[in-house]
Amino acid sequence: MSRSLGPGLPPGLLTRFSQADLPSRLGRGLPFLTLAADGTLHPMLCSYLEWLAVDARTMRLAIAAQSRSARNLEERGVGTLLLIEPTETVYIKCRATGAPLRRGALARFSLAVEDVLEDSPTEAEGNVRITGGITYAPAPSLAEAGAQAVLAALRGG
């Protein structure tokens, strides 16, 4: 069952998405859902590399400018980021604020955090828990040109 933590990232999530410890988070996948033109949800799999928390109420996302997710965000402006880890399960509901900043093949979106939901088992579910998050390999090197382009898009003006 989920409960709202409010319209901003709590300190632990703010730190997690600040990229302060980005190398240790590479190789972990983060599902992100946008709303498609036909009203269905469109999933994409992101990584911590593509997300930056500017502050508790603002996140940035840098993704391929030509992707369906970018088009959905630009046209409908809403998305939900899922953080599914053994230590916590959180849904971050966001709304795009303004047009994306285009940097080459990337589009950087500024997203206002509207609600953060924490999911935990109900009493009836007992001690059921998530035993592993989404991981991938090989994790990118932060020295790679593609990673550098994403970081520049997230951090630049």
N, C-alpha and C positions, 0 to 999 in steps of 0.2 A: 504494500500500500504506500502511496506517495503522500508526502506532506510538503507544503510550501515553506521554503526558507526565506522567501521574500524576493523583491525585485533587484537583487544585486548578488554578486558572488561573495560568499563568506570568505574570511581570511585564508583558509586552507585552499579553496579553489582559486582565489586570486593569485596565491603563490604558485600553485600548480600550473596555471596558464600564463604566468609572467615570463616564461622562457628562461628564468634564472637558472634552472637546472635542466635545460633542454636536452643535453646529451644523454642523461639517464632515462629520458622518456621516449627517445627515438625507438622505433620498432613496435610501438603501441598504436592500435587503430581506434579511431573515434567515429562512430556513425553520426552522420548529420542528415537530417530530413528537411526537405523543402517542399513547398506546395506547388504541384504541377498545374498546368492550365486546365486539365480535365477534373481537378479537384482531388486527385489522388496524391499520396505522399511519394516523393521521389528520394530514394536513399543515395548517399555517397559515403565513401569511407575516407576519412581524413586522418591526419596524424597531428601530433603536438607541434610539429614544424609549421603547420599552416595556421595555427591559432596563436593570438597574443591578447592577453588581458591588459588593456590600457589602464583601467581602473575597475572598481567593483561593478560599475554600471555599463562599461563599454568594452566590447571585444572586437578584434579585427580578425578577418578571415581572408587568406590569399589563396585563390584557386584558379584553375584554367578559365580564362575569360570566355572561351567558346563552349564551356560545358553546360549541360542542361541545368545543373544546380545553380550556376551563375545566372543563367537566363531566368530561372524561377525566382531567385532572390531579387533580381532587378525588377521583374514584373509584378511579383506579389509581396515581396519584402518580408517574408516570415520564414523562420527555420527553428529547428530544435536540435541541439547537440546532445548526444548521449555519451555519458561517461560510465562505462561498465567495468568495474574492477573488483577484485576480491574485497577490498577495503571499503568500497562505497559504490552506490549506483545513483547517478544524478542525471536529471534532464534539465537542460538550460534552454529556456524558450527566449528567442531573440527576435528583434525586428530591425531590418536594415534602415539606416538613417542616411538618406541622400543617395546620390548616384555613386557607383563604384569608381575607385581610382584605377585607371588602367596603366599597367606597366608592362610593356611588351605583351607576352602571351598570358599575363596574369591580370586578374581583377581583384582588387582589395576592397572588401566591404567593411564598413563600420557598422557594428550591430549593437543596439541597445538591449541590455539584459532586462527582460520583462518579468520573468519568474524563474526561480530555481527550485526544482522539486527534488527531494531526496526520497528514494524508494527503499523500503525495508520490509522484511516479512511480517505478516500479521501473526497474531498469537496462534491462530488456527494452522498456519504454515509451519510452526515449530521453528527448529533451528536451521531451516533451509538457507543456503547462502550461495553466492556466486563464488566459484572456485578458481576462475581464471578470466582474464580480460582478452580482448582481441589483440593478437600480436602478429607481426610479419617479419620476414627476413629476406634479404639482408637489410639492416637499418641503414638509412642514408648517412653519408659522411657530411658534416657541416661544411667541409671544404669544397664539396662538389658545386659546380656552377649553378645547377638547378636549385640546390638548397640555399645558396647565396642570393639568388634572385628572389626566392620566397621571403627570406629574411629582410632583404632590402625593401620589398614591397610592404611588408608589415611594419617596419620601423621607420620608413621614409615618410616625408610629408606629401 
